[in-house]
Amino acid sequence: MSVGMEQTPFLKDLVCSDRKLREKALESLTKYLTSGRQFSELELLKIWKGLFFCMWHTDRPVPQQRLARELAALLQPLSSLADSSPYRTFLIAFWTTMCREWPGIDALRLDKFLRLVRFMIRSSLANLGSPPNEELLTFDIDLIDDMLMERDTRIRTPVPDGLKYHIMDVWVDELGSLDQESDSWGRTELLSPLVTVEKKGKNKTIRGRASDALEDERLRPWASEATKTGAIDIDQGSNGSSDEGEWGGLGD
């Protein structure tokens, strides 16, 4: 792009108090993203940098929540495209931006970005619709798994621990809110990021957080099914062998 997307009028209008201007800006951005062109990761990183600062400069809880919902909703038209690459690249650019910018978010602004992450995960799980979009769900799950395990296959920037913990908390909340009867697709797959971290996480703290998440009462129906397939061994647990060589503190 010849100019930075963060300087374009429709991004500025996303935080405008005029509802018509804001809706027009969102419509323009949606049309741009779903135009059928192939976006490079750099192009979408520029867009997400602009969107990040739109959120940064948005004051008051109601406008913040509205903008977070609108940005997360951009995933839905992208998920409907025959070519899934814009969806994939858009989501990679979002998470890369969050990882890069997270350490610089001050306490007064943190809540609105926590909410944005929550809404983005919720929007990605909308792929569980009827019928489920298994291709995009598999991509979403693999992307979460890569971030929690800090693999650099897609997100080639360090993932802050605070962001990892929030992702796990939101993942549990969102899975726990799904209809346990109708949303039966890939329960083992949806739990797999937490299972992987519990078994192979880089340190004892994150393995413990994953273990606590898997024991959450809301996930018991999911964990029960995963246990039947062998993905989780509730009786034995999976933290013990991973702690070899890691100092456990002073004894009692």
C-alpha positions as CSV (number, residue, x, y, z in Angstrom):
1,M,0.0,0.0,0.0
2,S,1.2,3.5,-0.8
3,V,0.1,4.9,2.5
4,G,-0.2,3.5,6.0
5,M,-3.7,2.1,6.5
6,E,-3.7,3.5,9.9
7,Q,-3.9,7.0,8.3
8,T,-6.9,6.2,6.1
9,P,-10.2,8.1,6.8
10,F,-12.4,5.0,7.4
11,L,-10.1,3.9,10.2
12,K,-10.4,7.3,11.9
13,D,-14.2,7.3,11.4
14,L,-14.5,4.0,13.3
15,V,-14.1,5.9,16.6
16,C,-16.3,8.8,15.4
17,S,-19.3,9.6,17.7
18,D,-21.5,10.0,14.6
19,R,-23.2,6.6,14.1
20,K,-23.7,7.0,10.4
21,L,-20.1,7.8,9.8
22,R,-19.0,4.9,12.0
23,E,-21.2,2.5,10.2
24,K,-20.0,3.7,6.8
25,A,-16.4,3.3,7.9
26,L,-17.1,-0.3,9.1
27,E,-18.9,-1.1,5.8
28,S,-15.9,0.3,3.8
29,L,-13.4,-1.7,5.8
30,T,-15.5,-4.9,5.4
31,K,-15.8,-4.3,1.6
32,Y,-12.1,-3.7,1.4
33,L,-11.2,-6.9,3.3
34,T,-13.7,-9.1,1.3
35,S,-12.9,-7.6,-2.1
36,G,-11.3,-10.8,-3.3
37,R,-7.8,-9.5,-3.4
38,Q,-4.9,-11.3,-1.8
39,F,-3.5,-9.5,1.2
40,S,0.1,-9.8,2.4
41,E,0.6,-10.2,6.1
42,L,2.4,-6.8,6.1
43,E,-0.7,-5.1,4.6
44,L,-3.0,-6.6,7.3
45,L,-0.4,-5.8,10.0
46,K,-0.7,-2.1,8.9
47,I,-4.5,-2.3,9.1
48,W,-4.3,-3.9,12.6
49,K,-1.9,-1.3,13.8
50,G,-4.4,1.3,12.8
51,L,-7.3,-0.7,14.4
52,F,-5.2,-1.1,17.6
53,F,-4.8,2.6,17.9
54,C,-8.5,3.2,17.2
55,M,-9.1,1.1,20.3
56,W,-6.3,2.8,22.2
57,H,-7.9,6.2,21.7
58,T,-11.5,5.1,22.3
59,D,-12.7,6.4,25.7
60,R,-15.6,5.3,27.9
61,P,-16.8,1.7,28.4
62,V,-19.8,1.7,26.0
63,P,-17.9,2.9,22.9
64,Q,-15.0,0.6,23.8
65,Q,-17.3,-2.4,24.0
66,R,-19.0,-1.4,20.7
67,L,-15.8,-1.0,18.8
68,A,-14.4,-4.4,20.2
69,R,-17.6,-6.1,19.0
70,E,-17.4,-4.5,15.6
71,L,-13.8,-5.4,15.0
72,A,-14.4,-9.0,16.1
73,A,-17.4,-9.2,13.8
74,L,-15.1,-8.6,10.8
75,L,-14.1,-12.3,11.0
76,Q,-17.6,-13.4,10.0
77,P,-17.7,-12.1,6.4
78,L,-14.1,-13.3,6.0
79,S,-15.1,-16.8,7.1
80,S,-17.7,-16.9,4.4
81,L,-15.3,-16.4,1.5
82,A,-14.5,-19.3,-0.7
83,D,-10.8,-18.5,-0.2
84,S,-9.8,-18.8,3.4
85,S,-6.5,-17.0,3.1
86,P,-7.9,-13.5,4.0
87,Y,-9.4,-14.9,7.2
88,R,-6.2,-16.6,8.1
89,T,-3.9,-13.7,7.4
90,F,-6.3,-11.3,9.2
91,L,-6.3,-13.4,12.3
92,I,-2.5,-13.9,12.2
93,A,-2.1,-10.1,11.9
94,F,-4.4,-9.5,14.9
95,W,-2.6,-11.9,17.2
96,T,0.8,-10.6,16.0
97,T,-0.3,-7.1,16.8
98,M,-1.6,-8.1,20.2
99,C,1.7,-9.8,21.1
100,R,3.8,-6.9,19.9
101,E,1.8,-4.2,21.6
102,W,0.7,-6.0,24.8
103,P,3.7,-5.1,27.0
104,G,3.1,-1.4,26.3
105,I,-0.6,-1.4,27.3
106,D,-1.0,0.5,30.6
107,A,-3.3,-0.5,33.4
108,L,-5.9,2.1,32.5
109,R,-6.3,0.8,29.0
110,L,-5.9,-2.9,29.7
111,D,-9.6,-3.8,30.1
112,K,-10.6,-2.8,26.6
113,F,-7.9,-4.9,25.1
114,L,-8.8,-7.9,27.3
115,R,-12.4,-7.4,26.0
116,L,-11.2,-7.2,22.4
117,V,-9.3,-10.5,22.8
118,R,-12.4,-12.1,24.3
119,F,-14.6,-11.0,21.4
120,M,-12.1,-12.1,18.8
121,I,-12.0,-15.6,20.3
122,R,-15.8,-15.7,20.6
123,S,-16.1,-14.6,16.9
124,S,-13.6,-17.3,15.8
125,L,-15.6,-20.0,17.7
126,A,-18.7,-18.9,15.7
127,N,-17.2,-21.3,13.1
128,L,-18.9,-24.0,15.2
129,G,-22.1,-23.0,13.5
130,S,-24.3,-25.5,11.7
131,P,-22.6,-27.0,9.8
132,P,-19.3,-26.3,11.5
133,N,-16.5,-24.8,9.4
134,E,-13.9,-27.5,10.2
135,E,-11.2,-26.0,8.1
136,L,-11.2,-22.7,9.9
137,L,-11.8,-24.2,13.3
138,T,-8.7,-26.4,12.9
139,F,-6.8,-23.3,11.9
140,D,-8.2,-21.3,14.9
141,I,-7.2,-24.1,17.3
142,D,-3.7,-24.6,15.8
143,L,-3.1,-20.8,16.1
144,I,-4.1,-20.8,19.8
145,D,-1.9,-23.8,20.4
146,D,1.0,-22.2,18.6
147,M,0.7,-19.1,20.8
148,L,0.4,-20.9,24.1
149,M,3.4,-23.1,23.2
150,E,5.3,-20.2,21.6
151,R,5.9,-21.9,18.3
152,D,7.0,-19.5,15.7
153,T,5.2,-21.2,12.8
154,R,2.7,-18.4,12.4
155,I,3.1,-15.8,15.2
156,R,6.8,-14.8,14.8
157,T,7.0,-12.6,17.9
158,P,7.2,-13.5,21.6
159,V,3.8,-14.1,23.3
160,P,3.6,-12.3,26.7
161,D,2.7,-14.5,29.6
162,G,-0.2,-12.3,30.6
163,L,-1.7,-12.6,27.2
164,K,-1.3,-16.4,27.3
165,Y,-3.1,-16.6,30.7
166,H,-6.0,-14.4,29.4
167,I,-6.3,-16.6,26.2
168,M,-6.6,-19.7,28.4
169,D,-9.2,-18.0,30.7
170,V,-11.3,-16.9,27.7
171,W,-11.0,-20.2,26.0
172,V,-12.5,-21.9,29.1
173,D,-15.2,-19.3,29.4
174,E,-16.3,-19.5,25.7
175,L,-16.2,-23.3,25.6
176,G,-18.1,-23.5,28.8
177,S,-20.8,-21.2,27.4
178,L,-21.5,-23.4,24.4
179,D,-24.5,-25.7,24.2
180,Q,-23.1,-29.0,25.5
181,E,-25.6,-31.0,23.5
182,S,-25.6,-29.3,20.1
183,D,-22.0,-28.2,19.9
184,S,-20.5,-31.6,19.7
185,W,-17.9,-31.1,16.9
186,G,-14.3,-31.7,17.8
187,R,-14.5,-31.4,21.6
188,T,-11.2,-33.2,21.9
189,E,-9.7,-30.8,19.3
190,L,-11.1,-27.8,21.1
191,L,-9.5,-28.9,24.3
192,S,-6.2,-29.8,22.7
193,P,-4.4,-26.5,23.2
194,L,-5.0,-26.8,27.0
195,V,-4.0,-30.4,27.0
196,T,-0.8,-29.7,25.1
197,V,0.2,-26.9,27.5
198,E,-0.6,-29.0,30.5
199,K,1.8,-31.7,29.2
200,K,4.5,-29.7,27.5
201,G,4.2,-26.1,28.6
202,K,7.5,-24.2,29.0
203,N,7.3,-23.7,32.7
204,K,5.5,-24.9,35.8
205,T,3.3,-21.9,36.1
206,I,1.7,-22.2,32.7
207,R,1.3,-25.9,33.0
208,G,-0.5,-25.4,36.3
209,R,-2.8,-22.8,34.7
210,A,-3.7,-25.2,31.9
211,S,-4.3,-28.0,34.5
212,D,-6.7,-25.7,36.5
213,A,-8.5,-24.8,33.2
214,L,-9.1,-28.4,32.3
215,E,-10.5,-29.1,35.8
216,D,-13.1,-26.3,35.4
217,E,-16.6,-27.7,36.1
218,R,-17.9,-26.1,32.9
219,L,-15.5,-28.3,30.8
220,R,-16.3,-31.6,32.5
221,P,-18.6,-32.8,29.7
222,W,-15.9,-31.9,27.2
223,A,-13.1,-33.5,29.3
224,S,-15.1,-36.6,29.8
225,E,-15.4,-37.1,26.0
226,A,-11.7,-36.3,25.5
227,T,-10.8,-38.9,28.2
228,K,-12.7,-41.6,26.3
229,T,-10.5,-40.8,23.2
230,G,-7.3,-40.9,25.3
231,A,-6.6,-37.2,24.9
232,I,-6.7,-36.6,28.7
233,D,-5.9,-38.9,31.5
234,I,-7.8,-37.5,34.5
235,D,-6.6,-40.2,36.9
236,Q,-2.9,-39.9,36.3
237,G,-2.6,-36.2,35.3
238,S,0.2,-35.1,33.1
239,N,2.4,-32.6,34.9
240,G,4.7,-34.9,36.8
241,S,7.2,-35.9,34.2
242,S,7.4,-32.3,32.8
243,D,8.8,-31.0,36.1
244,E,12.0,-32.9,36.0
245,G,15.0,-30.6,36.5
246,E,12.7,-27.7,37.6
247,W,13.3,-26.3,41.1
248,G,10.2,-26.8,43.1
249,G,11.0,-24.5,46.0
250,L,11.8,-25.3,49.7
251,G,10.1,-28.2,51.3
252,D,7.8,-27.7,54.3
